[in-house]
Amino acid sequence: MAAIIVELKIVEREDGPWFRFRWEGDTASWWRALENLKARVPAEAREWNPETKQWSVAALFEDELTGIFPHFASALDGMRSQLEMF
């Protein structure tokens, strides 16, 4: 089973938009996702907040996140369609 993105948000920052999220999955999937994130997204484009247990990743790395998390694109589409309603 692949890790699944939860609590996805787009956060506007001075340096552009970033995705903020957590992910869930069985232990092996969770660690595999972490390894892939660290391998595919440079350290300066990702941040971990231990208090909220959320990751932030620069939106420029949307394709990389889609490659790591199979449901990322659909989660992002769902969030974007909700934003368009307002």
Secondary structure, DSSP 4 states (H G I P E B T S, - for coil): ---EEEEEEEEEETTEEEEEEEEE--HHHHHHHHHHHHHHS-GGGEEEETTTTEEEEEGGGHHHHHHH-TTHHHHHHHHHHHHHT-
